[in-house]
Amino acid sequence: ANKSCPGKIIWTAYSMPASKNNKHHKTAGLLVISVCALSILFPASADPKNIEFTYTRTYIENGTCYLDADLEIELTDEALKALRHGIALAIHTHFQLHQDRKWLWDREISDIKLMYRLEHQPLTEDYLTIDLKTGLRRSYNSLEAALNYLSSISRLPVSPANVLTGDQRYNARVRTYLDLESLPTPIRPQAYFSPNWDIASDWYQWELTP
């Protein structure tokens, strides 16, 4: 029988160990000043995420566990400007499935990436999506149509069903983001710190029940 699972947003926080001597304190102070300066140059955006998952479903059918998902993708003005000036945008979706183990590290069941490139064709004003794994190319007469295609995941095989047992707990999560490493080298330094290039969803996580 098909089984669907609701999702929830998972937030992750990081901390840094205390410095051991004055030299390290000075270094840490310089890092704080540098981060503050970057915050002034590139203030954080208070807007919602540019990519959000609206629906996820994992289900078993004919011996395979599949993923369906819907998301909303909204490009920033800076990304749109770059796209229309011939810069391709790589949009990746990362799916992970782990077995939850109480006394050991979680066991990885599945780790899958969907990788697409979005291009603008200036001569025809069409938009092109390219599956970077299969090479499949699709052409659309509008950006909205191209983003609609990238915003839907249907029947993605994520695991053989026989590795999932009913007496175990499994955690699935998925995230979609603009791959900054795929941008041209001159753009990357600004893109790493500017909210204009922060186009990504949070991790969307749910419990999978076989």
Number of C-alpha atoms within 10 A of each C-alpha: 7 11 13 18 15 13 20 13 13 11 8 7 4 4 5 6 5 9 12 8 8 9 10 12 13 12 12 15 12 12 12 12 12 12 12 13 12 14 13 10 11 14 14 14 11 7 7 8 15 17 21 20 22 12 15 20 19 25 21 21 15 7 11 17 22 19 20 16 17 17 19 17 22 15 18 15 11 12 20 15 12 16 18 15 13 12 17 19 22 21 22 19 19 15 20 17 23 19 20 16 12 8 6 7 10 14 12 13 17 15 15 15 14 15 20 24 19 22 22 24 16 11 6 8 13 15 22 20 24 17 16 14 10 9 10 10 13 13 16 17 13 13 17 13 13 19 19 13 13 21 18 14 15 11 15 15 17 21 19 16 16 10 11 19 12 8 8 12 16 22 17 23 22 23 20 25 19 23 19 19 12 14 16 11 9 8 13 15 10 12 17 13 16 17 17 18 21 22 20 21 22 20 21 22 21 22 20 23 18 21
